[in-house]
Amino acid sequence: MGRSTFEWPRGAEARDTAALELWLAVHGWEVDPTVFMAGGLGPAVQVQPIGAADEDEEPGLLILPGETVEYAQDRMRIAPRPTVAACCGTEQHRAS
C-alpha cells in the first residue's frame, strides 16, 4: 500500500469521525475509544493500530484539529505542513 493522507478538520463532526474511522480501518488502525479531548478548534483524536489496546505500550498518535495524517509503509504520522515563503517586500514611495 502506498502513501495516503487524511485531513482531520477543525470543528470535526460525527460524519468526519466516521470517515476517519473508515480510512483508519483500511490501514489497520482505529480510534482509541478511551481517549477524548475537546478544544476550542474541535476534538482531538488518539489513534492506534487495531488491537493495540491489549498491549502495555502506547504506540498511538494524537491528531489535533486541522492536522493531516499520513499513512506510509505501515506507519501513521502527522504530515509535514507545506512551507510558505515569507514575503517581506516593502513599497518604496518616491516624492514627486
C-alpha positions, 0 to 999 in steps of 0.5 A: 500500500502506498502513501495516503493522507487524511485531513482531520478538520477543525470543528470535526463532526460525527460524519468526519469521525466516521470517515476517519474511522473508515480510512483508519480501518483500511490501514489497520488502525482505529480510534482509541475509544478511551481517549477524548479531548475537546478544544476550542478548534474541535476534538482531538483524536488518539489513534492506534493500530487495531488491537493495540489496546491489549498491549502495555505500550502506547504506540498511538498518535494524537491528531489535533484539529486541522492536522493531516495524517499520513499513512506510509509503509505501515506507519501513521504520522502527522504530515509535514505542513507545506512551507510558505515563503515569507514575503517581506517586500516593502513599497518604496514611495518616491516624492514627486 
